[in-house]
Amino acid sequence: MIRTTLLALLTLSLAAQTTTKPAIPSEDAIIKRFRTHAKPRQVNPPAPMSAEEKNIIRRFKQARPSVVFVSAILKNRDPKTHDITKIPTGSGTGFVWDEWGHIVTNHHVISVEQGGQLLTDVEEVEVTVSNGKTYKGRVIGASFAYDIAVIQAFAPPAAMRPIPIGQSSSLLVGQSVLAIGNPYGLDHSLSTGVISALGREIATGYNTWILNSIQTDAAINPGNSGGPLLDSGGRLIGMNTAIVATKGEGSVGVGFATPVDTLNRIVPRLIAKERLEPPRMGFEVFPSAEALQYFGVGRGLVLKDVAADSPAARAGLRAVELDAAGRIRTMGDVLLGYQGRVIEGVGQFMAMLEVESPNEEIVFDVLRDGLIIKVVLNLKNAKTLDKSKPPAPAPSI
C-alpha cells in the first residue's frame, strides 16, 4: 500500500515538472532583450599617476616641439625634356640643434643606397615640425664615419626650438631613457626604457665604427633613425642610430644611439665646414651610381677631374677624357686601394679619411690601362678643401 502511494506521488511530480518547464528563448530573442540595456558604462575614477609617469609626460611635451620628421628628396632630371622630378627616397627623424634652424639626423637618412653601396646624397629635404607644417631644408654638412648629417631648415625661428643638451660621459647603466621618433612614419612616437649598456661599438655602412655608443631597450624601429634619446631630465644624451633586428624587421629591444658628446664635437664642425676637412688631394670622382652606370665600375673611384698643380696632378693621376658628345675618349684612372685597404666606394673612402688623417705620403692602388700600379701622393703643404665655394656636383677630394 505504501509502495503504491509513493509511486503515485512520484508520477504526479514528474507530470507536474513536465507541464511547468519553461520554454528556452531563441538566440534572436536574447539579443533583442539585451539590446534594451545599451547605455554608456559608468566611468571609474582614475588612479593617481605616479611621479615617474608625470615626469615622462612632462618631458615628452617639452621635447616634442624639438623633434622633426625628415623626408629625403632626390631630384631627377629628364634627359629629353629637362624636366625635374622630385622623388622621395626615404624618411627618418631629426631634432633641432640650435635657434638658427640647424637640424641633426643620421647620414643614412639623407643618402640613397642600393645593395649597401652609397649611390648619392640628396641635397633637398622636407622638414615637418610638431604642428604639422612642412618646410624646405638643405643638407649642409655630413660625416660618413660618424653617420651624422646636418640640415638647414628654412623655417621661421619660432618653429625652431633647440633641444636641451646633456652629457653622455656621466651616464650609468640602468638610467631611464625616452626615445622620440617617427617609426614607420608614425610621427612623434614615444618609447621608454633604460640604458642597457655603455661603451658599445656599432658599425656604420662604410667600414667604420661609432665608439662609446649607448645601448638601450627602448623600442627603436625603422624611421626612428636620427631621433633623440633623452634622459629623465629631458636632456639629449644620444641620437638613435641602429638596431639589432630579426630578419631586418622591427625592434627586439637592442638599440644603439650615438653619444651626445660625439655629436657636440662633430656637429659644430659640420655646420662650419660641411665636411671634416680632409687634406686636399686635388681630384674629383664620379658618384658611385654614375661610375656604375657609365663605366661599369662597381668598386673603387673613377677620376672625373684632376686639378692642376695639386698632389694628384704631380703624382700623375689621370682623369677620364670625354669628347664633345660626352663619349669616352680615354678611360681615366680607377682608384682601387688606399694605404693597402680596398676602396669600396665614395662613402667608405670619405669615412676612412675622416677617421684617419692621411700622412704626408699616401699610396693608391690604381687601375690604369688594364694594369694595377701604385701611385704615391705627396701631401706635404697640401691645403684643406676650400668649403667657401659652392660644393662641386661630384665628390671633390
Order of alpha helices (4+ residues) and beta strands (2+ residues): alpha-alpha-alpha-beta-beta-beta-beta-beta-beta-beta-beta-beta-beta-beta-beta-beta-beta-alpha-beta-alpha-beta-alpha-beta-beta-beta-beta-alpha-beta-beta
